[in-house]
Amino acid sequence: MRYHFAFDLDGTITTKEILPILARELGMYREMEELTKKTMAGEIPFDQSFTKRVQMLKKIPVSKVQKIILDIPLNKHVVAFIKENRNRCHIVTQNLDVWIEPLLMRIGAPYLASTADVSGDRLKGIKKILRKKIIHSVVDYPIVAIGEGFNDLEMIVDAPLSIAFGEIHKPAPAILDAVDYAVYDAQQLCLLLNRLL
Ligand SMILES: [Mg+2]
């Protein structure tokens, strides 16, 4: 049985949550960080919180958002694993496609993301928020799901094998209850992933 691997983006591949970093542009880092933390813990429904956070951030031109996101530090071990196994790795994120595309192009693995309405360099709004469990119908292989936020739960519960990755953030309690493994170090995570190849 050959597994494919589905990685969350924020806090799994990136070493920081993306939306609070964008909010810094508007002087709203703390407010956004608080909202993001509560959402990751499952205390606020994701769709409601994401819609609100996108509303706050849509003042920033799309090209500027893309540039800021390209500068966000990445977990080099996780990125190296993905690059070495591109044909079996997928990035599954509810972040907006138009914001993260340049970063995902750089990593070079296929991805699923939420979609946005854009006019020129302006974000008009969210077109569709991705349901992470869709990865299991898009890919014809059993999936190893890797994530940490409450919004990863739906891809984790349907996965034959799942891993909470807690190096950046403490995984949400519901995630820890649902996963097969919890790993708190990127090198350990990659050792485990390499054994599952
Ligand atoms: Mg995450």
Residues whose N, C-alpha, C, O or C-beta is under 5 A from the ligand:
A	BS01	MG	D8 D10 G11 T12 E148 G149
